[in-house]
Amino acid sequence: MKLYVGNLPFNTTEDEIRELFSQKGAVKTAQIVMDRETGRSRGFGFVEMNDATAGKAVIEGLNGFSFSGRALVVNEARPKAEGGRTGGGSSRGGW
């Protein structure tokens, strides 16, 4: 089960997240999303748990949990939206 983790302190490491979440079950992967331009944390990430039971336990146990002074937001990750940018077409109308 893939989980979204928000409101992370900007100095949090993937190892710290893995350690925290592993208290509730086996962690498959832990990733903090980094800004492409600055290389700094964007304050959120994703954790993949080995099974749905562990995922639900993490949501119940860690959503709202105070981690380094910040209340974590933990919920099931939504599927990535397809497409991204839309292309084509000019707003000039061909005048």
Backbone as JSON Lines, residues from 0, in Angstrom:
{"i":0,"aa":"M","n":[0.84,-1.17,0.0],"ca":[0.0,0.0,0.0],"c":[0.89,1.23,0.0]}
{"i":1,"aa":"K","n":[0.64,2.15,-0.94],"ca":[1.44,3.37,-1.04],"c":[0.75,4.49,-0.28]}
{"i":2,"aa":"L","n":[1.53,5.18,0.55],"ca":[1.0,6.24,1.4],"c":[1.63,7.59,1.07]}
{"i":3,"aa":"Y","n":[0.83,8.63,1.14],"ca":[1.31,10.0,1.02],"c":[1.65,10.47,2.43]}
{"i":4,"aa":"V","n":[2.78,11.15,2.58],"ca":[3.2,11.69,3.87],"c":[3.48,13.18,3.68]}
{"i":5,"aa":"G","n":[2.67,14.01,4.3],"ca":[2.81,15.45,4.14],"c":[3.18,16.14,5.44]}
{"i":6,"aa":"N","n":[3.52,17.42,5.3],"ca":[3.91,18.29,6.41],"c":[5.19,17.82,7.09]}
{"i":7,"aa":"L","n":[6.09,17.25,6.29],"ca":[7.38,16.8,6.83],"c":[8.29,18.0,7.09]}
{"i":8,"aa":"P","n":[9.04,17.97,8.19],"ca":[10.08,18.99,8.37],"c":[11.07,18.9,7.2]}
{"i":9,"aa":"F","n":[11.56,20.02,6.74],"ca":[12.39,20.05,5.53],"c":[13.74,19.35,5.7]}
{"i":10,"aa":"N","n":[14.17,19.11,6.94],"ca":[15.45,18.43,7.16],"c":[15.29,16.94,7.41]}
{"i":11,"aa":"T","n":[14.09,16.39,7.25],"ca":[13.84,14.97,7.48],"c":[14.53,14.13,6.42]}
{"i":12,"aa":"T","n":[15.09,13.0,6.83],"ca":[15.73,12.09,5.88],"c":[14.82,10.89,5.61]}
{"i":13,"aa":"E","n":[15.09,10.22,4.51],"ca":[14.33,9.01,4.17],"c":[14.54,7.93,5.22]}
{"i":14,"aa":"D","n":[15.73,7.84,5.8],"ca":[15.99,6.86,6.85],"c":[15.13,7.12,8.09]}
{"i":15,"aa":"E","n":[14.95,8.4,8.45],"ca":[14.12,8.73,9.6],"c":[12.67,8.34,9.36]}
{"i":16,"aa":"I","n":[12.17,8.58,8.15],"ca":[10.8,8.2,7.81],"c":[10.65,6.68,7.83]}
{"i":17,"aa":"R","n":[11.62,6.0,7.23],"ca":[11.59,4.52,7.21],"c":[11.55,3.97,8.64]}
{"i":18,"aa":"E","n":[12.38,4.52,9.53],"ca":[12.42,4.06,10.92],"c":[11.1,4.31,11.64]}
{"i":19,"aa":"L","n":[10.52,5.49,11.46],"ca":[9.26,5.82,12.1],"c":[8.14,4.9,11.63]}
{"i":20,"aa":"F","n":[8.02,4.71,10.32],"ca":[6.94,3.91,9.76],"c":[7.12,2.42,10.03]}
{"i":21,"aa":"S","n":[8.36,1.98,10.16],"ca":[8.61,0.56,10.4],"c":[8.13,0.12,11.79]}
{"i":22,"aa":"Q","n":[7.84,1.07,12.66],"ca":[7.28,0.74,13.97],"c":[5.87,0.17,13.84]}
{"i":23,"aa":"K","n":[5.21,0.43,12.71],"ca":[3.84,-0.03,12.48],"c":[3.76,-1.2,11.52]}
{"i":24,"aa":"G","n":[4.87,-1.52,10.82],"ca":[4.87,-2.62,9.87],"c":[6.07,-2.54,8.95]}
{"i":25,"aa":"A","n":[6.19,-3.52,8.06],"ca":[7.35,-3.58,7.16],"c":[7.23,-2.53,6.06]}
{"i":26,"aa":"V","n":[8.28,-1.72,5.92],"ca":[8.34,-0.68,4.91],"c":[9.06,-1.21,3.67]}
{"i":27,"aa":"K","n":[8.42,-1.07,2.53],"ca":[9.04,-1.5,1.26],"c":[9.94,-0.4,0.72]}
{"i":28,"aa":"T","n":[9.41,0.84,0.62],"ca":[10.21,1.97,0.15],"c":[9.81,3.24,0.9]}
{"i":29,"aa":"A","n":[10.74,4.18,0.98],"ca":[10.47,5.5,1.56],"c":[11.16,6.53,0.67]}
{"i":30,"aa":"Q","n":[10.4,7.55,0.26],"ca":[10.96,8.56,-0.65],"c":[10.47,9.94,-0.23]}
{"i":31,"aa":"I","n":[11.4,10.87,-0.12],"ca":[11.05,12.27,0.11],"c":[11.21,12.99,-1.23]}
{"i":32,"aa":"V","n":[10.2,13.78,-1.61],"ca":[10.22,14.48,-2.89],"c":[11.09,15.73,-2.75]}
{"i":33,"aa":"M","n":[12.04,15.86,-3.68],"ca":[12.98,16.98,-3.66],"c":[12.68,17.96,-4.78]}
{"i":34,"aa":"D","n":[12.94,19.23,-4.54],"ca":[12.78,20.26,-5.56],"c":[13.9,20.12,-6.6]}
{"i":35,"aa":"R","n":[13.55,20.11,-7.86],"ca":[14.55,19.91,-8.92],"c":[15.58,21.03,-8.99]}
{"i":36,"aa":"E","n":[15.14,22.25,-8.76],"ca":[16.05,23.4,-8.89],"c":[16.96,23.6,-7.69]}
{"i":37,"aa":"T","n":[16.41,23.44,-6.48],"ca":[17.2,23.73,-5.28],"c":[17.8,22.48,-4.64]}
{"i":38,"aa":"G","n":[17.23,21.31,-4.95],"ca":[17.71,20.07,-4.33],"c":[17.25,19.91,-2.89]}
{"i":39,"aa":"R","n":[16.36,20.79,-2.42],"ca":[15.85,20.73,-1.05],"c":[14.52,19.98,-1.01]}
{"i":40,"aa":"S","n":[14.2,19.46,0.16],"ca":[12.94,18.75,0.35],"c":[11.77,19.67,0.07]}
{"i":41,"aa":"R","n":[10.7,19.1,-0.5],"ca":[9.47,19.85,-0.73],"c":[8.48,19.67,0.42]}
{"i":42,"aa":"G","n":[8.88,18.9,1.46],"ca":[8.05,18.76,2.64],"c":[7.02,17.65,2.57]}
{"i":43,"aa":"F","n":[7.14,16.78,1.57],"ca":[6.25,15.63,1.5],"c":[6.97,14.48,0.83]}
{"i":44,"aa":"G","n":[6.36,13.31,0.92],"ca":[6.97,12.13,0.32],"c":[5.98,10.99,0.27]}
{"i":45,"aa":"F","n":[6.52,9.81,-0.02],"ca":[5.7,8.61,-0.15],"c":[6.39,7.45,0.55]}
{"i":46,"aa":"V","n":[5.59,6.62,1.2],"ca":[6.08,5.42,1.85],"c":[5.23,4.27,1.33]}
{"i":47,"aa":"E","n":[5.89,3.21,0.91],"ca":[5.16,2.03,0.46],"c":[5.32,0.94,1.52]}
{"i":48,"aa":"M","n":[4.19,0.49,2.03],"ca":[4.18,-0.58,3.03],"c":[4.01,-1.91,2.32]}
{"i":49,"aa":"N","n":[4.49,-2.99,2.95],"ca":[4.41,-4.32,2.33],"c":[2.99,-4.83,2.14]}
{"i":50,"aa":"D","n":[2.05,-4.39,2.99],"ca":[0.68,-4.85,2.83],"c":[-0.31,-3.8,3.31]}
{"i":51,"aa":"A","n":[-1.58,-3.99,2.95],"ca":[-2.63,-3.03,3.28],"c":[-2.89,-2.95,4.78]}
{"i":52,"aa":"T","n":[-2.74,-4.04,5.49],"ca":[-2.96,-4.04,6.94],"c":[-1.97,-3.09,7.62]}
{"i":53,"aa":"A","n":[-0.71,-3.18,7.24],"ca":[0.31,-2.28,7.8],"c":[0.04,-0.84,7.39]}
{"i":54,"aa":"G","n":[-0.4,-0.65,6.15],"ca":[-0.71,0.69,5.66],"c":[-1.81,1.35,6.47]}
{"i":55,"aa":"K","n":[-2.86,0.59,6.74],"ca":[-3.98,1.13,7.54],"c":[-3.53,1.42,8.97]}
{"i":56,"aa":"A","n":[-2.67,0.58,9.53],"ca":[-2.15,0.81,10.88],"c":[-1.32,2.09,10.93]}
{"i":57,"aa":"V","n":[-0.55,2.34,9.88],"ca":[0.26,3.56,9.81],"c":[-0.64,4.78,9.73]}
{"i":58,"aa":"I","n":[-1.67,4.73,8.88],"ca":[-2.59,5.87,8.76],"c":[-3.23,6.18,10.11]}
{"i":59,"aa":"E","n":[-3.75,5.14,10.77],"ca":[-4.4,5.33,12.07],"c":[-3.42,5.82,13.14]}
{"i":60,"aa":"G","n":[-2.2,5.31,13.11],"ca":[-1.24,5.64,14.16],"c":[-0.44,6.9,13.95]}
{"i":61,"aa":"L","n":[-0.21,7.28,12.69],"ca":[0.71,8.4,12.45],"c":[0.07,9.64,11.83]}
{"i":62,"aa":"N","n":[-1.16,9.57,11.33],"ca":[-1.82,10.77,10.82],"c":[-2.08,11.71,11.99]}
{"i":63,"aa":"G","n":[-1.52,12.92,11.94],"ca":[-1.63,13.87,13.04],"c":[-0.54,13.74,14.08]}
{"i":64,"aa":"F","n":[0.32,12.72,13.95],"ca":[1.43,12.5,14.88],"c":[2.42,13.65,14.8]}
{"i":65,"aa":"S","n":[2.85,14.14,15.95],"ca":[3.82,15.23,15.99],"c":[5.23,14.68,15.77]}
{"i":66,"aa":"F","n":[5.83,15.06,14.66],"ca":[7.17,14.61,14.29],"c":[8.05,15.84,14.12]}
{"i":67,"aa":"S","n":[9.03,16.0,14.98],"ca":[9.9,17.18,14.98],"c":[9.09,18.47,15.01]}
{"i":68,"aa":"G","n":[8.02,18.47,15.81],"ca":[7.22,19.67,15.99],"c":[6.17,19.92,14.92]}
{"i":69,"aa":"R","n":[6.0,19.01,13.97],"ca":[5.01,19.19,12.91],"c":[4.05,18.01,12.9]}
{"i":70,"aa":"A","n":[2.76,18.29,12.72],"ca":[1.74,17.23,12.67],"c":[1.75,16.61,11.28]}
{"i":71,"aa":"L","n":[2.13,15.34,11.2],"ca":[2.18,14.65,9.91],"c":[0.8,14.45,9.33]}
{"i":72,"aa":"V","n":[0.72,14.49,8.0],"ca":[-0.48,14.13,7.27],"c":[-0.16,12.82,6.57]}
{"i":73,"aa":"V","n":[-0.9,11.76,6.92],"ca":[-0.64,10.45,6.34],"c":[-1.96,9.9,5.82]}
{"i":74,"aa":"N","n":[-2.01,9.61,4.51],"ca":[-3.19,8.97,3.94],"c":[-2.79,8.15,2.73]}
{"i":75,"aa":"E","n":[-3.74,7.39,2.21],"ca":[-3.44,6.55,1.06],"c":[-3.15,7.45,-0.14]}
{"i":76,"aa":"A","n":[-2.07,7.14,-0.84],"ca":[-1.68,7.94,-2.0],"c":[-2.67,7.74,-3.13]}
{"i":77,"aa":"R","n":[-2.97,8.82,-3.84],"ca":[-3.83,8.75,-5.01],"c":[-2.96,8.41,-6.21]}
{"i":78,"aa":"P","n":[-3.52,7.73,-7.19],"ca":[-2.75,7.43,-8.41],"c":[-2.29,8.72,-9.09]}
{"i":79,"aa":"K","n":[-1.12,8.67,-9.67],"ca":[-0.56,9.82,-10.38],"c":[-1.45,10.16,-11.57]}
{"i":80,"aa":"A","n":[-1.76,11.44,-11.73],"ca":[-2.59,11.87,-12.85],"c":[-1.84,11.68,-14.16]}
{"i":81,"aa":"E","n":[-2.54,11.19,-15.15],"ca":[-1.9,10.95,-16.45],"c":[-1.83,12.24,-17.25]}
{"i":82,"aa":"G","n":[-0.87,12.3,-18.15],"ca":[-0.8,13.41,-19.1],"c":[0.14,14.52,-18.69]}
{"i":83,"aa":"G","n":[-0.09,15.11,-17.54],"ca":[0.74,16.25,-17.15],"c":[0.37,17.47,-17.96]}
{"i":84,"aa":"R","n":[1.35,18.04,-18.62],"ca":[1.12,19.24,-19.42],"c":[0.3,18.92,-20.66]}
{"i":85,"aa":"T","n":[-0.52,19.88,-21.02],"ca":[-1.25,19.74,-22.29],"c":[-0.57,20.61,-23.31]}
{"i":86,"aa":"G","n":[-0.5,20.15,-24.51],"ca":[0.2,20.91,-25.53],"c":[-0.71,21.34,-26.65]}
{"i":87,"aa":"G","n":[-0.11,21.97,-27.63],"ca":[-0.84,22.36,-28.82],"c":[-1.69,23.59,-28.63]}
{"i":88,"aa":"G","n":[-2.18,24.06,-29.77],"ca":[-3.11,25.18,-29.77],"c":[-2.5,26.5,-29.36]}
{"i":89,"aa":"S","n":[-2.83,27.51,-30.07],"ca":[-2.39,28.84,-29.75],"c":[-3.59,29.67,-29.37]}
{"i":90,"aa":"S","n":[-3.42,30.6,-28.47],"ca":[-4.54,31.44,-28.07],"c":[-4.71,32.63,-28.99]}
{"i":91,"aa":"R","n":[-3.86,32.73,-30.01],"ca":[-3.9,33.89,-30.9],"c":[-5.02,33.79,-31.93]}
{"i":92,"aa":"G","n":[-5.52,32.63,-32.18],"ca":[-6.65,32.49,-33.09],"c":[-6.31,32.61,-34.56]}
{"i":93,"aa":"G","n":[-5.06,32.64,-34.92],"ca":[-4.66,32.67,-36.33],"c":[-4.88,33.99,-37.04]}
{"i":94,"aa":"W","n":[-4.91,35.09,-36.36],"ca":[-5.14,36.39,-37.01],"c":[-3.98,36.78,-37.79]}
